[in-house]
């Protein structure tokens, strides 16, 4: 079935299965990249009066519909920047479309021609550090609002976003805020799991560890991200050994996902320039 046939099939499904949203409407849809579920960017040509002209629709192929619904509802009540739920009926979740740029492209586009952050002009450097600092603040708020257990001797167990890739975060330039997307695999675990995935995403996206011998600018951003996080969450303990091992595990997962023929990564090459304490 080709692209047009798939879109037409989905359209008829939407008319039939969620008429509360799509009855007597005209719209276009564009499929977005998603590993497990179907995600569409929908633009109404003639739409319902109580919906915005652009929405995001998630059609779940996995049993995670209820999980994401509940997590979004909780985080919204906590005033965390996440999309608003406009409508839901299993397996459909209709969400506010967040306008802006994903952090992955914003960071990497600005680092292509430099080796260190200091080589950037003042305004670009300021905006880049703003994005990293506010991403750290977003995670600090997510974790501090959702502590499962925490003692002086033990790790801080929190609600983790899971597989926290930079593309899951949008900079809304009009509101000057960062939004987090996709919570279908959120779980309770060590707070460093989320931090390691963010840092892995910094390292493995171009220009990063697979393109450069030493991605110094990415290491600088990682150190800044971790520093800002623990500046806010002062009660959380940083374990360099756990953090380092988790980054390596995550990078090896990425290598397998992309079917890269480079073998397992050398820890020392990546970790020598990371700060050990915060």
ChimeraX attribute file (.defattr): number of C-alpha atoms within 10 A of each C-alpha:
attribute: neighborCount
match mode: 1-to-1
recipient: residues
	/A:1	7
	/A:2	6
	/A:3	10
	/A:4	9
	/A:5	10
	/A:6	11
	/A:7	17
	/A:8	13
	/A:9	12
	/A:10	16
	/A:11	17
	/A:12	11
	/A:13	13
	/A:14	16
	/A:15	15
	/A:16	12
	/A:17	15
	/A:18	15
	/A:19	12
	/A:20	14
	/A:21	18
	/A:22	20
	/A:23	14
	/A:24	11
	/A:25	13
	/A:26	13
	/A:27	14
	/A:28	14
	/A:29	19
	/A:30	13
	/A:31	15
	/A:32	14
	/A:33	10
	/A:34	11
	/A:35	7
	/A:36	11
	/A:37	16
	/A:38	17
	/A:39	21
	/A:40	21
	/A:41	16
	/A:42	18
	/A:43	17
	/A:44	17
	/A:45	12
	/A:46	12
	/A:47	18
	/A:48	16
	/A:49	7
	/A:50	8
	/A:51	13
	/A:52	13
	/A:53	16
	/A:54	20
	/A:55	18
	/A:56	22
	/A:57	23
	/A:58	20
	/A:59	18
	/A:60	18
	/A:61	12
	/A:62	11
	/A:63	11
	/A:64	16
	/A:65	22
	/A:66	16
	/A:67	14
	/A:68	17
	/A:69	16
	/A:70	13
	/A:71	18
	/A:72	22
	/A:73	14
	/A:74	13
	/A:75	17
	/A:76	15
	/A:77	8
	/A:78	13
	/A:79	10
	/A:80	18
	/A:81	19
	/A:82	21
	/A:83	20
	/A:84	14
	/A:85	16
	/A:86	16
	/A:87	15
	/A:88	18
	/A:89	13
	/A:90	13
	/A:91	15
	/A:92	19
	/A:93	20
	/A:94	21
	/A:95	19
	/A:96	18
	/A:97	17
	/A:98	21
	/A:99	13
	/A:100	17
	/A:101	15
	/A:102	19
	/A:103	22
	/A:104	18
	/A:105	15
	/A:106	17
	/A:107	23
	/A:108	17
	/A:109	12
	/A:110	16
	/A:111	23
	/A:112	11
	/A:113	11
	/A:114	14
	/A:115	16
	/A:116	15
	/A:117	21
	/A:118	11
	/A:119	13
	/A:120	16
	/A:121	9
	/A:122	11
	/A:123	8
	/A:124	15
	/A:125	16
	/A:126	12
	/A:127	14
	/A:128	20
	/A:129	16
	/A:130	14
	/A:131	21
	/A:132	20
	/A:133	18
	/A:134	19
	/A:135	25
	/A:136	24
	/A:137	20
	/A:138	19
	/A:139	23
	/A:140	22
	/A:141	19
	/A:142	21
	/A:143	22
	/A:144	18
	/A:145	14
	/A:146	17
	/A:147	17
	/A:148	14
	/A:149	13
	/A:150	14
	/A:151	11
	/A:152	9
	/A:153	7
	/A:154	11
	/A:155	17
	/A:156	21
	/A:157	21
	/A:158	23
	/A:159	20
	/A:160	24
	/A:161	26
	/A:162	19
	/A:163	20
	/A:164	24
	/A:165	19
	/A:166	22
	/A:167	16
	/A:168	15
	/A:169	23
	/A:170	25
	/A:171	21
	/A:172	15
	/A:173	11
	/A:174	8
	/A:175	8
	/A:176	11
	/A:177	16
	/A:178	23
	/A:179	21
	/A:180	22
	/A:181	17
	/A:182	19
	/A:183	22
	/A:184	22
	/A:185	14
	/A:186	17
	/A:187	14
	/A:188	16
	/A:189	19
	/A:190	20
	/A:191	25
	/A:192	25
	/A:193	22
	/A:194	23
	/A:195	26
	/A:196	25
	/A:197	24
	/A:198	24
	/A:199	24
	/A:200	27
	/A:201	23
	/A:202	24
	/A:203	25
	/A:204	18
	/A:205	18
	/A:206	19
	/A:207	22
	/A:208	22
	/A:209	20
	/A:210	15
	/A:211	12
	/A:212	12
	/A:213	10
	/A:214	15
	/A:215	22
	/A:216	19
	/A:217	19
	/A:218	26
	/A:219	23
	/A:220	16
	/A:221	21
	/A:222	22
	/A:223	17
	/A:224	16
	/A:225	23
	/A:226	22
	/A:227	16
	/A:228	19
	/A:229	23
	/A:230	17
	/A:231	15
	/A:232	15
	/A:233	16
	/A:234	11
	/A:235	13
	/A:236	22
	/A:237	19
	/A:238	18
	/A:239	13
	/A:240	16
	/A:241	10
	/A:242	13
	/A:243	20
	/A:244	19
	/A:245	14
	/A:246	19
	/A:247	25
	/A:248	20
	/A:249	17
	/A:250	21
	/A:251	22
	/A:252	18
	/A:253	13
	/A:254	15
	/A:255	18
	/A:256	14
	/A:257	9
	/A:258	9
	/A:259	10
	/A:260	12
	/A:261	8
	/A:262	10
	/A:263	10
	/A:264	14
	/A:265	14
	/A:266	9
	/A:267	12
	/A:268	9
	/A:269	11
	/A:270	19
	/A:271	16
	/A:272	10
	/A:273	13
	/A:274	14
	/A:275	15
	/A:276	14
	/A:277	11
	/A:278	15
